[in-house]
């Protein structure tokens, strides 16, 4: 699983688990998303496990998101973009994002900075509309101190959307890759 909480719940219920390091590939991954655009780009990481979610998604043959219709958008950016950063130098990154106009905020839990399962911080960026998520993701990939970001660009194969008028199954025709 992609979170220590889910792993613990599975163990309590007697559900066997394997580490991602024990397999060469994953046949199917079913997950949620915080926001999905019409090009099958998405924002994930609202629960704080974005790094581990991307680690599992990368070797997955069939990657499926299940969302309700409120998560479907024309352009990404309504949901804040989570960026996982190392603790060392996090203030510098915060100020760099601030000067770039990204409206950053450190994620908090119980009045303290949220610490991921991998012992990193999350800085949420309030970007508004992200015109080119692929380009913006590549830009973040080159920022020293950024461990991972919540842009899952053209990684998903299918989005199952539940709405007022039933369920829609949307299939991507694009090849995987960020």
C-alpha positions as CSV (number, residue, x, y, z in Angstrom):
1,X,0.0,0.0,0.0
2,X,1.0,3.6,-0.2
3,X,0.5,4.7,3.4
4,X,1.4,3.4,6.8
5,X,-2.2,3.8,7.9
6,X,-3.6,1.6,5.2
7,X,-0.8,-1.0,5.7
8,X,-1.7,-1.2,9.4
9,X,-5.4,-1.6,8.7
10,X,-4.6,-4.4,6.2
11,X,-2.4,-6.2,8.7
12,X,-5.2,-6.0,11.4
13,X,-7.6,-7.5,8.9
14,X,-5.3,-10.3,7.9
15,X,-4.8,-9.0,4.3
16,X,-1.4,-10.1,3.0
17,X,0.8,-7.3,1.6
18,X,3.9,-7.1,-0.5
19,X,6.4,-4.3,-0.7
20,X,6.8,-2.6,-4.1
21,X,10.4,-3.8,-3.9
22,X,9.3,-7.5,-4.0
23,X,7.7,-7.2,-7.4
24,X,9.0,-6.2,-10.9
25,X,5.6,-4.7,-11.9
26,X,2.1,-4.2,-10.7
27,X,-0.7,-5.6,-12.8
28,X,-3.4,-3.1,-11.7
29,X,-3.5,-0.2,-9.3
30,X,-6.8,1.4,-8.3
31,X,-6.7,4.7,-6.5
32,X,-8.4,8.0,-6.2
33,X,-7.4,11.5,-7.4
34,X,-8.0,15.0,-6.1
35,X,-8.5,16.5,-9.5
36,X,-8.5,15.1,-13.1
37,X,-8.4,17.1,-16.4
38,X,-9.6,16.2,-19.9
39,X,-6.1,15.2,-20.9
40,X,-5.8,12.6,-18.1
41,X,-3.5,14.6,-16.0
42,X,-4.2,14.7,-12.3
43,X,-3.4,16.1,-9.0
44,X,-2.9,13.6,-6.2
45,X,-1.4,13.8,-2.7
46,X,-4.2,15.4,-0.7
47,X,-3.8,12.5,1.8
48,X,0.0,13.1,2.0
49,X,1.2,9.9,0.3
50,X,2.1,11.4,-3.1
51,X,5.6,10.1,-3.3
52,X,4.7,6.5,-2.5
53,X,1.6,6.7,-4.8
54,X,3.9,7.7,-7.7
55,X,6.4,5.0,-6.8
56,X,3.6,2.4,-7.1
57,X,2.0,4.0,-10.2
58,X,5.2,4.0,-12.2
59,X,5.6,0.2,-12.6
60,X,1.8,-0.4,-12.9
61,X,0.6,-1.9,-16.2
62,X,-3.0,-0.7,-15.7
63,X,-3.6,2.4,-13.6
64,X,-7.2,3.3,-12.7
65,X,-8.6,6.2,-10.8
66,X,-12.0,6.2,-9.3
67,X,-13.5,9.7,-8.6
68,X,-16.8,11.5,-8.3
69,X,-17.7,14.0,-11.0
70,X,-16.7,17.0,-8.8
71,X,-13.1,15.9,-9.4
72,X,-13.3,16.3,-13.1
73,X,-12.1,19.7,-14.4
74,X,-11.2,21.4,-17.7
75,X,-7.9,22.5,-16.4
76,X,-6.0,21.5,-13.2
77,X,-5.5,24.0,-10.4
78,X,-8.7,24.2,-8.3
79,X,-7.0,21.8,-5.9
80,X,-3.7,23.0,-4.3
81,X,-0.7,21.2,-5.7
82,X,1.2,19.2,-3.1
83,X,5.0,19.3,-3.3
84,X,6.9,16.9,-1.1
85,X,10.2,18.5,0.0
86,X,13.1,17.4,2.2
87,X,13.1,19.0,5.6
88,X,16.6,20.5,5.2
89,X,16.2,23.7,3.3
90,X,12.4,23.6,3.3
91,X,12.2,27.3,4.3
92,X,14.4,28.3,1.4
93,X,12.1,26.4,-1.0
94,X,9.1,28.0,0.6
95,X,10.5,31.4,0.0
96,X,11.5,30.5,-3.6
97,X,7.9,29.3,-4.3
98,X,6.6,32.5,-2.7
99,X,8.8,34.8,-4.8
100,X,7.6,32.8,-7.9
101,X,4.0,33.7,-7.0
102,X,3.0,30.1,-6.2
103,X,1.2,31.0,-2.9
104,X,2.8,28.2,-0.9
105,X,1.7,27.0,2.5
106,X,3.2,24.3,4.7
107,X,0.8,21.5,5.2
108,X,-0.1,21.1,8.9
109,X,-1.7,18.4,11.1
110,X,-2.7,19.1,14.7
111,X,-1.0,22.5,14.6
112,X,2.4,21.0,13.5
113,X,4.0,20.7,10.2
114,X,2.8,17.5,8.5
115,X,5.6,14.9,8.1
116,X,5.1,12.3,5.4
117,X,5.8,8.6,6.0
118,X,9.2,9.3,4.3
119,X,10.0,12.1,6.9
120,X,9.5,14.9,4.4
121,X,7.4,18.1,4.5
122,X,4.6,19.0,2.1
123,X,4.3,22.5,0.7
124,X,0.9,23.0,-1.0
125,X,1.0,25.5,-3.9
126,X,-2.2,27.5,-4.6
127,X,-1.5,28.1,-8.3
128,X,-4.9,28.7,-9.8
129,X,-5.2,27.2,-13.3
130,X,-2.2,25.2,-14.4
131,X,-2.1,25.9,-18.1
132,X,0.5,23.3,-18.9
133,X,0.8,20.6,-16.2
134,X,3.4,18.6,-18.1
135,X,5.7,21.5,-18.4
136,X,5.1,22.7,-14.8
137,X,5.8,19.1,-13.5
138,X,9.1,19.0,-15.4
139,X,10.0,22.4,-14.0
140,X,9.4,21.1,-10.4
141,X,11.4,17.9,-11.2
142,X,14.5,20.1,-11.5
143,X,14.1,22.0,-8.3
144,X,16.7,20.9,-5.7
145,X,15.0,19.8,-2.5
146,X,11.8,18.8,-4.2
147,X,11.4,15.1,-3.7
148,X,8.2,14.7,-5.7
149,X,5.1,16.7,-6.7
150,X,1.4,15.7,-7.0
151,X,1.1,16.1,-10.8
152,X,0.4,12.7,-12.2
153,X,0.7,13.6,-15.9
154,X,-0.6,11.1,-18.5
155,X,0.0,8.2,-16.1
156,X,-3.5,6.9,-15.7
157,X,-5.1,4.5,-18.2
158,X,-8.7,4.7,-17.0
159,X,-10.8,7.1,-14.9
160,X,-14.1,5.8,-13.5
161,X,-16.3,8.7,-12.7
162,X,-19.4,8.4,-10.5
163,X,-22.0,11.1,-10.9
164,X,-25.7,12.1,-10.8
165,X,-26.4,10.3,-14.0
166,X,-24.5,7.1,-13.2
167,X,-21.0,5.9,-13.9
168,X,-18.8,6.8,-16.8
169,X,-15.6,5.0,-17.8
170,X,-13.1,7.1,-19.5
171,X,-10.1,5.5,-21.2
172,X,-6.9,7.3,-22.1
173,X,-5.4,6.8,-25.6
174,X,-2.1,8.4,-24.7
175,X,1.0,6.6,-23.8
176,X,2.2,6.6,-20.2
177,X,4.9,9.0,-19.1
178,X,5.5,12.2,-17.4
